Amino acid sequence: MSDDHLPVKPPDIVVMEKIYVIRGEKVMLDHDLAELYGIETKQLKRAVRRNIDRFPEDFMFELSSEEFNDLRSQFGTSSWGGARYLSMAFSEHGVLMLSSVLNSKRAIKVNIQIMRVYVHIREMILTHKDLLQQMDSLDKKVAKQDEKIALVFQYLKKFIDVQEKPKKRVGYKRKDEKE
């Protein structure tokens, strides 16, 4: 079956779920990309290593053992199987570079979709940036109000305590009234 007849367009949500934030970068992992491209992970890694000059550190990096274990523990399963090598993480530019290394039509189509998802994420962040700033401002105002409300309750409790204590009567007392 040729690349043209393969189902190539996974839903955008599937692509979004495969984007992680590692070292402060939005990245995709080699095994997820290989799955999307319809190839084995070792094929993808081999192609990258043959063209390693195209993948500087800001395009692709290997996860440390700690990062790899942290990610694996987030999934709660050993669905990654017996991976012997640490995963490669590809930034947006690294994924774009993969389309020049993997020359199948499917890889090109999947890369175009991934680039569109990255653009969509960026647009969502920019669109909602103002909303996030307003929420942050509101949160700070509410925090200040909480302090003021707590102070009001503190004063009310003191006032109630004062009211509940019996007061000594002032003035003359009758014979039948004794302290």
Long-range contacts (C-beta under 8 A, 24 or more apart in sequence): 3-104, 3-105, 3-106, 4-105, 6-38, 6-106, 8-105, 8-106, 8-109, 8-110, 9-109, 9-110, 9-113, 10-36, 10-110, 10-113, 12-113, 12-116, 12-117, 12-120, 15-113, 15-114, 15-117, 16-117, 16-121, 19-117, 19-118, 19-121, 20-71, 20-89, 22-63, 22-67, 22-71, 22-89, 23-61, 23-67, 23-89, 25-89, 25-91, 26-91, 26-92, 26-118, 26-121, 27-89, 27-90, 27-91, 27-94, 28-89, 28-90, 28-95, 28-114, 29-63, 29-71, 29-87, 29-88, 29-89, 29-90, 30-87, 30-88, 30-89, 30-90, 31-80, 31-83, 31-87, 33-90, 33-95, 33-98, 36-110, 36-114, 37-102, 37-104, 37-106, 37-107, 37-110, 38-104, 38-106, 39-102, 39-104, 39-107, 44-98, 44-102, 45-85, 45-88, 47-98, 47-101, 47-102, 48-88, 48-98, 48-101, 50-101, 51-101, 54-97, 54-100, 54-101, 55-90, 55-94, 55-97, 58-91, 58-93, 59-90, 59-91, 59-93, 59-94, 59-97, 60-88, 60-89, 60-90, 60-91, 60-94, 60-97, 61-88, 61-89, 62-86, 62-87, 62-88, 62-89, 63-87, 63-88, 63-89, 92-118
